[in-house]
Amino acid sequence: MSARKQTNTPLLQTALNGIALQRRLLLALSTAGLLTLGGPAALAQAKAGGTLNWAVNPVPSSIVPLTTTAGGNTEIGPKIVEGLLTYDEELRPKPLLATAWTVSKDGLQYKFELRRGVKWHDGKDFSSADVAFSINTLKQVHPRGRATFANVTEVRTPDAHTAVIVLSKPSPFLLTALAAAESPIVPKHLYEGSDVAASKYNSAPVGTGPFVFKEWVQGSHIILERNPNYWDKPKPYLDRVVVRFVTDSAARAAALESGSLDLGAGGGGIPITDVERFKKLPNVNVESRNWAYVGDHQQIYFNLDTPALQKIEVRRALAQSIDLNAFNRTVWLGLGKLSASPIGTLQSRYHDKSIQPYPFNPKQAEADLDAAGYKRDAQGTRLKLRLLFNPFVDRRAVDFVRQSLGRIGVDANIEAYDFATYVTKAYTERAFDITFESLTNIFDPSVGVQRIFWSKNFKVGLPFSNAPHYVNPEVDRLLEAAAVEVDEAKRRDLFVAFQQQVHKDIPSIEVGANPNVTVSSKRVHQYAPTGEGIRGSFSELYLAP
């Protein structure tokens, strides 16, 4: 796998100036494709064959991460469909469906040379037409793609192996937004002319990736089989991946301990209370890390269409009733990384550490609720609110919030749903007052954070977007300016001003990075050699004693 040397333009140099991540990009652009991710030593030991039993939870509503950023889709999809690029753990881009790329001097054109000889799983040729269709589709239907590709005016296809993304304004994060989990390339010949959101290929995908979709037995499993015609031979090494949906955490833990499951991460892993015990088991590895491309972050959103929650005094009172330090100790066992800002500590170059949680002060919270006109009734209740939660969130976290609110007279009724129903309730029906979410920061605030607080990203039915229905013209201005600002110092200033304004407005209670624990059998190797972590392709994963 190789790529020619890339061209670095003066504008690109300016855009990257001062950013450690983007400085390293320059080296990657000149060496892209010369090294194999995972290293030659790992490949020398790779063994062909075998079946991986992988636990995923919750059960996704589809597989391809085209119209959704749901965890199940972003984990399973990249084994089947691919992106233009992949990334190492420093987020340096590496070739995938694109083998080389250049950026024009004005930063408004990104030219990609596409890999030749790639076939879709149905035997059709992959071409630039697929890239153009996918980018234009992501701009319309993907929750983050609406912002990521907002400045894309067209995708030119001068020939079958060249695609040129044309922008109206610079996009300093674009080269980091092209992973399969974030911007999957899908077959134009199967999607064109159809309702993309309702396409059967979202749940029975045809891709170019290392594994071919075989079957999905609802409530049980998905089977992926080795792609014998994969362009990067001899990969993949596995014969089969069986995605098993085990929704009960105790059952997952038992299966991982017994060896009937080989891999479980995040929502498909073990309860955090089992971590120390699992570390002592001889047959598994336990790893806790936050993958660079994902940027774990959890938060509590207020529905600003709920009359009581339109009052900032009420939102402030609810924020002051929750002791986040106690939350981290009791729910996350001290393994989380708290952040009162929507840009978490994992994005340290933009995180404003001066922003602190509203002080835990239940007495003041009660006084504020009294003043706002919400006094306790004869039963001691001030308000009744619907409390939803994304199934990716630990139920104990939701119980903690309910108990905290109950102490100040707010009756938060927990409504628990499967993942698909939750998405409908929260983002289509908007049938909630408070929801505990798990919307990751991703690799850049313009992609992972803007979607939540940008008023133009509020759209009924669009999952994982502006759940609060938050509208602030100044915040819109700051986010839109940061999304195109190539001067790093100015871009950081814009993001700092954004964080401070959101903190004042309290559309959310930001919690921070939840612990991300992965349990794998000791026979599992190279399950996450890229910056995408478990959202990578599994093309290098192999089983060996």
Secondary structure, 3 states (H helix, E strand, C coil): CCCCCCCCCHHHHHHHCCCHHHHHHHHHHHHCCCCCCCHHHHHHHCCCCCEEEEECCCCCCCCCCCCCCCHHHHHHHHHCCECCEEECCCCCEEECCEEEEEECCCCCEEEEEECCCCECCCCCECCHHHHHHHHHHHHHHCCCHHHHCCCEEEEEEEECCEEEEEECCCCCCHHHCCCCCCCCECCHHHHCCCCHHHCHHHCCCCCCCCEEEEEEECCCEEEEEECCCCCCCCCCCCCEEEEECCCCHHHHHHHHHHCCCCEEEHHHCCCHHHHHHHHCCCCEEEEECCCCCCCCCEEEEECCCCHHHHCHHHHHHHHHCCCHHHHHHHCCCCCCEECCCCCCHHHCCCCCCCCCCCCCCHHHHHHHHHHCCCCCCCCCCCEEEEEEECCCCCHHHHHHHHHHHHCCCEEEEEECCCHHHHHHHHHHCCCCCEEEECCCCCCCHHHHCHHHHCHHHCCCCCCCCCCCCCCCHHHHHHHHHHHHCCCHHHHHHHHHHHHHHHHHHCCEEEEEECCCEEEEECCEECCCCCCCHHHCCCCCCEECC
